[in-house]
Amino acid sequence: LHPRHKRALRHIEYALGKDHDLKAIRAIAADMWESIGHTFAEGLVMERIMRQPDRFDASVDAFANNWVKTENGSVIATHHFGNWELASAASVLFSDKRLLGLYKRIKNPEVERFITGIREAGYPGGLYSDRGNGARRAVATIRDGGDMAMVADLRDPKGVEVAFLGRSMMASQFPASLSRRYGKPLFAAQMRRVKPARFVLDLVEIPVPVTDNVSDDIRVATQAVFQQFEDWIRQDPEQFMWAPKRWTEGQ
């Protein structure tokens, strides 16, 4: 009944309409709300879930050969898919990395304190909002050989234009910029739900070009991140959060 449901239906139709009829689009939206409900419920017991490594799976190729072996730091971009609140779990459970998290601050201060208190378990390197000194902390962490993760799929008016699910979007260039500036590997990641409170980490390294045109290198890498997000979303559209305003037209 919420207006965001209508927006979600529009966004699904924009992105997938040519491959899905109205009944299928409505089913995806219904399953999306179900997935978000699981995410919120799982988030409330995040610390307990993260003490149970058997709830998580990460392939050797995706994890051990890439993320864990990045001894001199890395940049990880995830999106609102599956349980994004647990996107850092594999790093915490299966490595000794002290991952720093950067997140978008919640407007309500009481909710902000409550949610941040829950999320901190997933970020032994600290959890910082995009306001204040969060960006500076992230820069210092990457510069000094640490690891940083952020949810990167929301609209950023100060970002770079990318194509995403068939439409134009202004996206954060921060992950690609950090990777390009300090020569650290850039990964797209998602925590895909396979059952309630059971997950698989999908992790793909994103090529970051290094040419004389730094701005273009960052744009190309950012587009590659969003192309990977799109590929994943098209495989499991019901696990993506379709409701937020992302695109620059036809919201």
C-alpha positions, 0 to 999 in steps of 0.5 A: 500500500506504500507509494514506494511499492508503485515506484518499485513496480515502475523501476522493475518494469523499466529494467525488466519489462521487455522480459517480464509480463505484469504478473511476473513484475508484481511477483518480483516486487512482492518477493523483494519486500519479503527479502527486505523483511528478512534483511531487517530481521537478520540485521537485528540479530547480526552479531549472533548470525556472524558467530555462526560461520556455517551460515556463510559460503564463499567459493575459493576462487571468489574469496581465498584467491582474491580478497583474502590474498590482497595483503596490501589493501582493497576497495569493496563496493556492494549494493542493496541486494540479498543481505547487504548488512552482512556483506562484510561477514565473510571478511570478518569470519574467514580472514584477519582483515580489519575492514572499514565500513563507510555508510550513508547516515540515517536522518533520524538520530535515534535510528542512526545510533541503534542501527550503527550499534548493530552494524559495528560488529561487521567492521572491526576497522571502524564504521563511519558515515559519509558525513564528517570525517568518514571519507578521510578515514577511508582514504587514510585506511586505503593509503596505509594498506587497509580495506574499505567497503561501502554500499555504492548503488544509491544516487550521488548527484556529485558522482559520475554518470553511468548506465544502470539497468537501461537508464542513466544514473549519477553514481558514487565514484569514490570506490573507483577513485580510491582504487585508481589513486592508490593502486588497490584492487577494486571488487564488486561484492554481494551477500546473496541469500540462498535461504533465510539466514543462509548466504553466499558471497559473490565477489568479482574483481573489477579492472581499473584502467590506468591511463593519462586520463584519470577521470575517464579511468574512474568513470570506466571502472565505476561503469564496470562495477555497475555492470556487474551489479546489473548482471547479478540483479538480472539473475535474481531480481527479487533480491534487489531493493528496487524502491529507492530513487536512483535514476536521473529521469522517470523516477 
